[in-house]
Amino acid sequence: MNRNSISDIHQAIFSPLQSWAEQSTGNWNLLVGAGFVLLIVSVIFYYVCYRMIGQDDERTSKIYLKSSYCMLLAIIVCDIIFPKEAMWTIFFMFKYSIAILAGGTYLAIRYRRDFS
């Protein structure tokens, strides 16, 4: 199969997911539930890593700024990858879950590097 543009690739990846989710309400609820669980786990992970880094000072403010930068990059990449026309609310939740997870991962890596 020959792919000529990015929209063809998006169609090949997200069209089967959309058709699967629309087959039954159970599939739709499973997709929403998985996104919500990912969001809750990401927020908890970020909060734990945030508390491990410590209070705001000269050193930690730069760490938090770079963590926010990682979150911004994750949001931009997800905006490029996820489709905007179909199931955008679910992908909105996944986008921010991935962004928070990326920020928490940066904090965890930085904590391990600084205190190991």
N, C-alpha and C positions, 0 to 999 in steps of 0.2 A: 504494500500500500504506500503510495507516494503522498507525502504531506508537503504542501506548498506554502502554508502560512501558519502563523501562530494561532489564528482562530480555528484552523483545522485540528491542531493539537489540543486546544481547549475543548473542542467538540468531542474529540476521541476520549479524553480523560473524564470530563464532567458529565457528558450526556448519559453514559451508563449509570453513573451515580444518581443522577436525577431520575432516570426511569426506575431504578431500584427503589428509591425513596418514595416515589409516587405510586408504587404497586399496592401498598397497604399502609394503613395508619401506624401499624406496628413498626414498619421499617422507618417511617418518618420520625416516630417517637424515639426509636433507637438512635438515629442520627442526631437528633436534638439532645437526647440524654447524654450521648458520648461527648458532644460539644460542651455541655454544661459541666460534666464531670471534669473534663480537661480544663475548663475555666476555673473551677474551684480549686483543683490541684495546683494549677499555675499560681493562683493568688496566694495560697498557703505557702508554696515553695518560695515565692518572692518575699513574702513577709518574714519567713524564717531566716532567709539569707540576709535580708535587710537588718534584722535584729542582731545577727551574728557580726556584721561589719561594725556596728557601733554608732555612737553619737556623731552628729555633724561637726566636723572640724576641717582643717585645710586638706588633710589626706583623704578623708572619706567623701568630701564634696566632689572631688575629681572622680572618684570611683562611681558615685551615684550619677554623675553627669555622663560618664561613659556607658553606664548601664542604660540610661535613657536613650543614648545614641544607638545602642544595640536594639532597643525596642523600636525606635524609629525606623531603622533599617529593616527590621522584620516586618513592620507594617507596610513599608514601601514594596518589599518583595512579595508579600501576600497580595497587595493591590495589583501587582503585575500578573501574578499567577491565577488568582481566583477570578471566576467570571462575574460580571456585574449584572447580567440580565436574568439569570435563573438562580433561585435559592440564595439570594444575596444576604438574607437575614441570618441564615445558618453560617454562611461563610464569613459574615461579619463577626459572629461569635468565635469562630475558629481563628480568624485573623488576630483578634485581640488576645485570645488564649495563647497563641504561638508567640506573640510579641511579649507578653508578660513572662512566659517561660524562657524566652531568650534573655530578657533582662535578669531574671533570677539565676540563670545558668552563668551569666557573666559574673554576677556577684559571688556565686559559689566557687567559681574558678579563681577569682581574685582573692577570696578569703583563704582558699587552700594554698595559693601561691604565697601569700603574705605570712601565714601562720604555720607553715610546714617547715 
